[in-house]
Amino acid sequence: MQQETPEARFIRAVELQKAQRHAEAAAIYRELARVRLTSNLASNLGLCLGELGDWKNALRYLELAVKHQPADAAFQRALAETYAQAGRTAAAEQAYRKAQALAPGDRAVDLGLAALYLSLGRYAEGWPLLEARVDLRPDVVPPVELRYPPWRGAPLDGKSVLIWLEQGFGDQIQMCRFANSLKARGAARVTLGCRPELAHLFSTLAGADEVVSIAPRSSAVTPPHDYWTRYFSMPGPLGVTLDTLPAEPYLSAPPDRLARRTDVGGRIGVAWKASPTGFNAQNKGLPDDLAQRLLDRGAISLHPEDSGAEDFADTAAIIQRLDLVISIDTSVAHLAGAMGKPVWTLLPFVHCDWRWLRSRTDSPWYPSMKLYRQTRPRDWTATVDQVLRDL
């Protein structure tokens, strides 16, 4: 049998890396590096090690790549992202700034820097850069074609605003609160676009005069408005900071669903499965055997296939009758927090989202929430042990 060439092995490692099989890819890259370490190989190996939470070695290889190719913006961005993951935030900001200088207008660099600033609570700097998501992710931030202008902070007295949907369920639950802020600014009418699964729940949002249900890959016709905006485009013009963030409960179980869901069989609800298509799913989800330890303590599953919930209004009715929700970083955590329900949220070691800030055990977005941070990549045992002790 003909021996596989180094070039063929490199290509195979790249395919494994694309398939999120980072440990296997890293093993091949390491073998190749013993013979000849190129800048591309060092960068790829560093990225794989970063995905595995091995920050020390990830940075060693990424710094080598940048040292030998200092004018490569992609290498600088990869280094910046890994510095941020490792908690070296000053170095991360410096590397992002270098990447911006090397590739002005690179929206991926802007989005990475936005996440860094937002994770540090530097919201005034982060919100404008977060607009880079619109160009980078049209699959989850649908394009908008309207005859009226986007809202950039203009006076709203007597005006109407359409909030167009974007991203996932948890994102929409978190950011729909700002419909109330638009009304407080004087908006006469606020229309909220959302996925069908959220529509009945969002009918309880005080600031939404109308809720428009929009299924994936479909369009909707809405009456003309004075302005339009998106969920994550509201905080910037509203001037939202950690000090001004509206954090009072803003969603509730619709009365018809609350009356229907009287069959709740426990005091604690748990959500441990991440959407397989969602960002960072392989790091966020809790293994079934560890989730079973919570179920054995009397918790009930909040996943629709177990609870029988038809939509988020149903899930809200179930949560309303519980004493506590335990959830991974998913929509259920946002829902419980938006309702002001006690919720313990389990956060992953790798790619912990900017919205949870850094090192905190509380969340300014949801005062009723307590954060449990994973201490080792993809190992939830210690985290679940702590949760069980606190129970």
N, C-alpha and C positions, 0 to 999 in steps of 0.2 A: 504494500500500500504506500502511495506517495505521501511523503511527509508534508504537513500543512505549512505553507510559507508564513513568515512573520506578517506579511501584508494581509494574508487571508485571515490570520488569527486576529489581527487588529480590527478588520471589518466585522468579524464575528463578535468581538467584544463590544463594538459600537452598537450592533443590533441588540445585544443583551442589555446594554445601557438604555437604549430607547424603549425596551420592553420592561423597564423598571427592575431588572434583575441585576442590581448593582453589585452584590457580593460576587456573583459569577464573573461579571465584567471586570471588576477590580482584580480578581485573581489572575485573569489573562493579562491585563495591563501590567501587573507586577512582574510576571514572568518576562514579558517583552522588555520591561524597563531594565532588567538585569543585564540585558544584552546591549540595548541602545535606547537611551531616554531622549525623546524629542519633546519639543514644546507642546505639540498637540497631545502626545501621550501623557505628559505630565499633567496637562489641564484636565483631560478626561479622567485620569486616575484620581486626581484631586476632587473632581465633582462627584465621582462614585463614592469616595470615602466620606465626603460631606453628607451624602444621602444616607450613609450608614451611621452618621453621628460621630465619626472619628475626626474631630476638628483639627487636632494637632497635626496629624499626617496629611489631612486634606490641604491645610494651609501650607505645609512644607512643599508639596508638589505644585500648588497653584502659584506660590511665590517664585518658584523656579521658572515656571512658564512665563510669568510676567518679567522676571529678571532678564530672560533671553529674548523676549519679544515685548519690550515696554510700550511699543506703539500699537499693540493689538488691543482694541477696545473690548472685544469679547472676553479676552483673558482678564482684563481689569475688572469687568463686570462680574465674572465668575469669582474672582478674588474678593470683591466687595461683598457679594452675597454670602460668601462663606465667613468672612469676618463678622458680618451681621449675625449669622447663625451662632457663631462662637461667642457672641457677646462683646466682641471688640469693636464697639460702635464708632469710636473716633477714627479708627483705621478704616472701617467700612465707609464712613462718609468721605474720607480722603480718597479712597479708591474709586468711589462713585463719581466724585468730582473729576478725577483724572479721566475716567471713561467718558464723561460728558464732554470734556475738552477734546478728546480724541475722536469722538463721534457725535458732534452736535446734532440734536434732533432724534437721537436713538431713543425711541419711546420705551424700550425695555429697560434701559438705564434709568430713565425718569421714573418708571413704575417701581423699580427696585429701591430707588432713593426715597420715593413716597412711602413705601412700606417701612423703611428704616425710621424716617421721621415720625410716622404715625405710631410706631411701636415705642418710641421715646416720649410720646405725648406732645410732640412738637407739631401740633395740628395745623397751625397757620402756614407752616412750610410744606406740610404733607398734602393737604387737600388739593391745591392747584396741580401738583405733580400727579395725583391720582387720576386725573383726566386722561392720562396716557392709556388707561385700560380700554378706552373707547376704540382707539386705533388698533390695539393689539388683540382684542378678544371680541370680534364681531359675532362669534358664535354664542357668547353669553351676554354681550352688551349689544342688543339688536340696534341696527341703524334706524334713524328716525328721519322721515321726510314730511315736514309740516310747513305751512305757509306763514306761521307766526314764529317769533324769535325764541331762542332759549333764554331762560331766566338767569341773569348774572348778578342779581342783587338789587335790581331796580325796585322802587317803591311799589307796594302791592295793594294799597288802599283801593278797594272796589274792583280789583282785578281777578281774573281767573287763571288757574295754573293746572296743567296736566302733568302728572308725574308718571313717566314711562318706565315700564318694568326693566329689570336687568338682573343677571346673576341668579343665585340660588334662593331656595326658600328661606334659609336662615338670614341671608343678606337682606331680603325684602322685609322680613320681620324686624330686624334690627333697625333698618333705616326708615321704615314707614312712619316712625314717631315724628319725623320732621314735617309731615302733613299738618300736625298740630302747630308747629312753629310758623308755617306759612299763614295759617289762619290768624295766629297771634300778631303777625305782621300786617294784618288787614285784608288778606285775600278774601274775596267774596265767595269764591267757589273753587274747591280743590277736587280734582278728579284723580283717582289712584288706579293705575293699571297694575294687574298682578296675575299670577297663575291661578287657574280655576280652583286648585286645592286650598288657596288662601282667601278666596273671595268672601265667603261667609264670615270667616274670622275677622277680616278687615272691615266688615260692616260695623264692628264695635269701636272702630277708631274714630274718636270725636272729630278730628280734623278733616276727615274724608267725606265730602258731600255726595260723592258717587264713586262706586267701585266698578271697574271694568275688568271682566274676566277674559284673559287672552291665553289660549292654548298654544303650546309650542308649535312653531312653524306655521302659524296662522297670523292673520292681521285683524285689526279692529277699526271701525269707523267711530270717531268721537266728534262731538260738536266742536266748533272753533273755540279756542281759548286765547287769552292775551299772551300767555307764555307757556313754555313746556320745560321740563327738566327731567333728570334721572335720579334714582334713589341716592347714589353716592355723589351726585353733583350738588346736592343741597347743603351739606355742612359747610363748605367753603364760603359761599355767598352769605350764609347765615352767621358766619363768624364763630362757628362752634369751636370751643376750646374745652380742656378738661374742666375748667371752672364754670363754663356756661352750658355744658352738655345737659339737655333735659333728661332726667333719669327717673321720673315718677312713672308708675305703671300706666300703660296706655292701651293695652288689649285685654279683653276678657272673653269668657265663654258666652256665646249667644244664648239667651234664655231658652230658646226652643231645644237646643242641644243639651243644655244643662238639665232640663227636665227629662230628657230622653235617656241620658246616661246616668242612671242610678245604680248601675250594676258594678261599680268599681269595687274590686275585691281586696284592696290593700291600702296601706298608708304611704308607701314609697313606690315611686315609678322609676324605671331604669331604661335608658336607651344606650345601646352599646355598639350598634352596627352603623358603619359609615357607608354612604352611597358609593358603590364601586366606581362610578364615573366622576365623583367629586374630587376636588383638589386634595392631595395628601391622604387619600383614603387608606393606603397601606400602613400609614403611621397612626392615623386617628382611631381606627377601630379597636375594640376590646375583644380579645379571644373569648370564644364561647365558654370555655371552662372557667375563666375568671368572672365572666358575667353570671355564671351559674352560682358562684359563691354569694353574689348579691341577691339572686332569686331565692336561694336557700334561706336567706335572712328575712324572707317575707315580701321582697320587692316584686312588683308586677311589671311585665314588659309593656313599653309604650310604643312598640313598633306596630303599625297598622295590621300586619298579618296575624298578630297575636291579640291586639286589643279590639279589632273589628272596626276601628275608626275609618270613616269614609273620607274625611278630610281633616284639616287642621282645626276646624271648629269643634269637631268631635274630640280630637286629642286635647283641646283646651278644656272641654267639659270634664274629661277624665282627670286632667291635672288639677282642675279646680277643687276636686274632692280629695286630693292627696295632701299629705303633710310635707312631703319632700320629693324632689326630682333629682336623680343622679344621671348625668348624661355626659357622653363624649362631646367634642366640639361639633355639634350638629344643630339642625333646626329646632329640635326639642329643647335644647338649652336656651336658645334665644326666645322661644315661646314662653317657657316658664319664667325667664327673666322679665320679659315684656309684661307678663301678668302680675309681677311682683311676688311670685311664688318662691319659697326657698329652693335653691337649686345648687347642686355641687357639680361643677364642670371639670372634666378630666382632660388635660391638655397634653399634646404630644411633645416629646423632646425635640424631634426634628420638624422643622417648618411650623413652629408655633405661630399662629396668625397674629398680625400686628394689632388687632383689635383688643387683645388681652394684655397689651403692654408687656413689660418685662419684670420678672421676679415678684410680681404682686400676687397676693392671695385673694384679693377682692377685685371687683370690676366697677369702674365709674359709670359704665353703661347700664349696669343692672345692680342696684344696691343689695338685692336679695341673693346675690350669687357669691359663692365661695369657689375659688380656683384651686385645683389640685394639679400640680405640674409633674409630669413624668420625669424621673431622675436618671433613667438609662434608656437609650434608644430602643424602641420596640419591646420594651420589657415593662409590663404594667403591674407586675406582682407587688412591688413595694407600694405603688400608688393605691391599689385595691386594698392592701393590708391597712394602709392609713385610713381609708374610707371606712372600712369595717370597724376599726378602733373607734373612730369618731361616731359611728352609729351607736 
